[in-house]
Amino acid sequence: MIQEPFAAGSSLIHRLDPRFRIVLVSAFSIVVAISNHIPALLSALAVSIVLAAMARLNLKEVLKRLRVVFWFLLLIWVVLPLTFEGNSLYRVGPFTITEPGVLLSIRITIKSTTILLALMAMILTMTIVTTGHALNLLHLPEKIVHLLLMTYRYIFVIEQEYQRLLTAIKIRGFRSDTSIHSYRTFAYLIGMLFVRASTRAQRVHHAMLCRGFRGRFYTLARFKPSVRNWVFSILMAGVTAGLIVMEINSYG
């Protein structure tokens, strides 16, 4: 199952209106993504760390999720400094480490970490269901919201179907290798998985229609803006605007 270790909590971030959180973190992430100067990016990273502290995120869980991205960033650090053209910083045999490559790697590392920390603090502190309803209230197309919620609900079911099919072929003596027979077996397994997923989707659709589904999901949760939400929004908007000013001044 998809784990939601940050969703439960009583921090200030948890008590904010989900709609405000989605809008604010989206604007913040866009500004970080288009920024290029190191001082502005470091300031944004500091903001993300503060948000993570305000959300009282478990450090071990945060590092576990950042670890996946760090492997990608490691690849960036191996490739870009050696392949990017520009002034040479250091030479190791036939390899040359360039200054533009190092700077670009630093920017990508800071941007990735900053945006991920902000998303963990602002988005992962609410459940997928709450996120879906908040997106719906923000007038995101209902089909996209339904797709998000149904994917979250039934991705576990599809995974269980896959495990059952895999267990069945192993019981029959199948052993994975690099032979044509192995590739053909996996192709049959994937094809059968699509067939079973399609069949289950039809059954679920009929069951929902029998229960009165008319294209909308309803919730008892009601999101009401409060003074806390507006104060936090003003502060966060001011911080985002400050990052924009810092980035513009860096070009001056």
Secondary structure by P-SEA (a helix, b strand, c coil): cccccccccccccccccaaaaaaaaaaaaaaaaacccaaaaaaaaaaaaaaaaaacccaaaaaaaaaaaaaaaaaaaaccccccccccccccccbbbbaaaaaaaaaaaaaaaaaaaaaaaccccccaaaaaaaaaaacccaaaaaaaaaaaacaaaaaaaaaaaaaaaaaacccccccaaaaaaaaaaaaaaaaaaaaaaaaaaaaaaaaccccbbbbcbbbbbcaaaaaaaaaaaaaaaaaaaaaaaaac
